[in-house]
Amino acid sequence: MKNLFYKILRFLMVGGIGFAVDAITYHLVRDAGTDPAVARLASLGWATAVTWLLNRRFTFEPGGRHAAEEGMRYVLVAIVAQGVNYLVFLTVIDHLPDMPHVAAIAFSAGLAAVFSFTGHFVFSFAPRAPELPKKDSSNAAI
């Protein structure tokens, strides 16, 4: 249980860095005249890349998979979590147009963090299952 607590704490710290990357990238792209929906796609992409590297290094133990396989598993979970993040963000700025976009980013990222941690914990970085011994067919009854 203690290990899980520290894992969640590290995940939240990495998430804070990801949030900073997300918010800064969003505002840089948005200030360049880009539509908020497009700016958010760009910022989520950068934030996802940064958090994968940091979570892989600091939050989760190696699961025994090659980095490419682990990265693909991370992307699958990120698509779900960041999809929630993105849709909540768009809904908030549409229904609450006076809300600062950074607050909408924080709100949507907070909701998505639950999906993200759970998916990464049980899928992306989960230890590879040990291989079962192969049946010896030479002793099979005829």
Secondary structure, 3 states (H helix, E strand, C coil): CHHHHHHHHHHHHHHHHHHHHHHHHHHHHHHCCCCHHHHHHHHHHHHHHHHHHHHHHHHCCCCCCCHHHHHHHHHHHHHHHHHHHHHHHHHHHHHCCCCCHHHHHHHHHHHHHHHHHHHHHHHHCCCCCCCCCCCCHHHCCC
